[in-house]
Amino acid sequence: MFDGKRLKQVRLIYGMTRKELADKIQVEEKDVVEFERCSQKPERSTMLRICQLLGVKESYFYQEYGNNFDMSSASFRQWY
């Protein structure tokens, strides 16, 4: 099953808002909200754009990994 929490974690690591991610993967912001809430699964073409943009394999969003990113020590910078 698609894990939207992982999408949110990677998005935040890149310092992107939902709107910025939506624009870059060519969907509406409400779609990103639905992906992160796991109430909607991205279409295949959208998933490929997400993976390419964020530099992760598609399996990252589906497999159970023991370790998620530790967001407590993350620092964020604005991307220009």
C-alpha positions, 0 to 999 in steps of 0.5 A: 500500500502507498505510504503518504507519510514517506512522501511528506517526509521526502518533500519536507527534506527538500524544503518544498511546500505541497504547492511547489511539489504539485507544480513540479509533478503537474498535479493540483495541490489537493492531489498532493494532500490526498497522496500524503493522507493516503486517501488517493494513490498517485497514477503511474505517470505521476508516481514516476515524476515524483520518484524522478524529482525526489530521487527515490525508488518507487518501492520506497513508498510501498515497502516497509523499511525499518527506518524512516527519516528522523525529522527531529534533527533535520534542518531546512533551506529554501531552494531557489 
